[in-house]
Amino acid sequence: MKRAEIKFIVQVAVLTLICALLQIVWNNRVTESLQLTDGWILLSLFAVTVTGFHLFLLRSAKGDPKAFIRSFMVVMVLKFMLYTL
C-alpha cells in the first residue's frame, strides 16, 4: 500500500475509535430507552464502506479521467442507496 492509502486508513481508524468511545460513554450515561443498540453495526458499516470506496477511487484515479468520473458517480450512487437502506 502507498503512503496516502495508509494515512487514510489510519485516519478512518482513529475517527472510528473516537466514535466508538463516544458511543460507549453515551450508552453508559443515558437510560435504556435512549441507548444506541444498533450503533456498532452502523459504525462498522460506515467505516468499511468509506474505506473501501475511497481506496477504490484512489486506484481508479490513476487511469483515464473519464473512467474515474464514471467510477465516482457509481460509488456515489451505491453509497446513497446503501446508506438509505
N, C-alpha and C positions, 0 to 999 in steps of 0.2 A: 504494500500500500504506500501511497505517496503521502507526503507531509500534510497536504491540505485535507486529505481524507481522514487521516489520523486525528488531526486537530479538530475536525468537525465531530468525529465520533466521541472524542473526549468532552467537547462542549455539550453534546447531547446527553452524555452520561452524567455529567455534573448537574445539568439542569433537571434531569430525571431524578437524581438523588435528592436534590433540593425539594422538588415537588413531592417526592415520597416522604421526606421528613415532615413537610408541612401537612401532608395527609395524616401521618401518624399523630402529630400534635392535635390536629383538628378532631380526629376520631376519639382521642382521649379526653378532650375538653367539652364536647357537646353531648347532648342527650342522644339516646339510641336512635330516635326517630330522625335525627339530622346527620347521622354518620354516613360516610360515603362507602357503601358496601361494594359497589362495582368500580370504585375508583382505581383499584390496582389493574383491572383489566383495561380500562380506558387509558391509563397512563402507559402501560406496556404497549398497547396497540399504537398509541401516538408516537412513542419513541421508536418503535420498529419501522413504522411506515415513513416517518420523517427521514430516518437514516437511510432506509432502502431507496426511497425516491431521490434523495439528494445525491447519493453515490451513483445511482443510475444516470442522473442528469449530468454529473461531473464527467462521467465516461462518454456520454453522448455529445458533450460539448467539444470534444476533440476532433469531431468529424465535420461533415457538411453542415453549414448553418441552417439550411432548410430542414435537414433531418433533426437537428436539435430543436427547432421550433415545433415540429410535429411531436417530438418526444415530450417537450414541455407541455404542450396542450393536452396530450394523452394523460400525462401524470396529473395535471390539474383536474381533469375530468374524473379520473379514478379517485383522487383524494376527496373531491367533493362528494362523489357517490358513496365512498366508504365512510366518511365522517357523517354523512346524512343518515346512513343506516344505523 
